[in-house]
Amino acid sequence: MISSAPVAVSLSAGSCADARGYFPGAANSIYFDTASRGLVPGAAKAAIEEQVELRVQGTIEKTRMFETIDRVRHGYAGLIKAHPDEIAFTKNVSEGLNMAACAIPWRAGDNVILCPELEHPSNVYPWLHLKNRFGIEVRTLKARGGRMPVDDMIAAINDRTRVVTCSYVTFAPGLRTDIVRLAETCAERDVMLLVDGAQGIGILDIDMSRVPIAAMSVSTQKGLMALYGMGFLYVRKEWAERLDPPFLSRFSVDLGAAHEATGGGDNYALMPGARRFEVGNYNFLAATAVEPSLDILLKIGTPTIETHVLRLSERMIRGLQDLVLPVFAPEAGVHRGHIVAIGSAVGAQHDSTDDPIMQSLYKTLSDNGLRLTIRRGILRVSMHLYNNEDDVDGLLDIVRVWRTKQAA
Ligand SMILES: Cc1ncc(COP(=O)(O)O)c(C=O)c1O
């Protein structure tokens, strides 16, 4: 039997410092690579092993597995202040974005607005595909100083605009979008704002009861500190009911408490809200794995986590500037988040840089056991609740020694 309660973590509310101990990886290295994948708490391993053991023994109970799904659905909703019916389980960010994009009743000549140079390919190909299938117009805009060009996006909206789409935080150079302004304008203009929430969710606060985002796709491997192969698609109830799910199966259809194998008829009713996007059985293992992390995130709360990572970002940026290192877009404000980008320009290469000095710094940091990545030519340092001042100072110490050797 799967434990019917989350794998408990005993955490005093509001403390990122206490939570660090739940992540063995935080003790083993200076981990600044949440933007690739988050650290997973030790409790997730225990939960996974327990579930696999029950499958091995043949003693697992399906009702308990569905209870886990229900708790996780509530957890996702709680994290972003949404209603549980506004959450659909997905495989990853890419799937959720495609599901939402394909659920719109497109007509040739309708348009979508985006800034491809700041998007992960996951949020570019769905639109190119729809352009080829339905003749929609893909309106592309240039970034402004590495930032999402929110004003330009708003100016590009016309009466054929169905969707504006953007990342909440870009994967490179890692700046946060002024999402409130964009969401409010899109809501006023009855345009669907579809957000790629891969970066930032679980780390930076977002409150769907205040910010009128129409839909957002998230996966669990980064800020949610769990496995690959699971995510969720948030769709605001009013929007979900205007959309046509691209796939339909038993879980998309409302048959009350009837068994999952119960057949319906021609006159089926769709599940409320985003749940109409779900089809068959869930990734129960990944759901079990994300539960301890959700437990930690909800106990501490994203407002506290955001304050924590912003404090660390500030400390790192000031430290790097003191060492005369280029920090991309260092000023505070609405665009600052949990990612600090070292470098002065976003390049074309995915995971390396043409700048020999930056390449040397990256090698030195990696050789010293520090985990970070290069994305589009920039050194990307990404933080979460398990990072602390010692991590930041540890990076700065390595940079200081490297700097001295460079100068010699
Ligand atoms: C902004 C952004 N969107 C989408 C993705 C892809 O996510 P998934 O593999 O969950 O579809 C990533 C992964 O790095 C990302 O950073």
The ligand as a Gaussian input file, in Angstrom:
#p B3LYP/6-31G(d) Opt

LIG

0 1
 C       12.162000      27.696000     -20.823000
 C       12.110000      26.231000     -21.124000
 N       11.053000      25.730000     -21.780000
 C       10.951000      24.418000     -22.056000
 C       11.927000      23.534000     -21.698000
 C       11.769000      22.084000     -22.058000
 O       11.042000      21.466000     -21.053000
 P       10.430000      19.996000     -21.215000
 O       11.567000      19.098000     -21.548000
 O        9.824000      19.734000     -19.881000
 O        9.434000      20.032000     -22.304000
 C       13.050000      23.987000     -21.006000
 C       14.115000      23.047000     -20.606000
 O       15.228000      23.368000     -20.361000
 C       13.136000      25.372000     -20.704000
 O       14.197000      25.874000     -20.043000

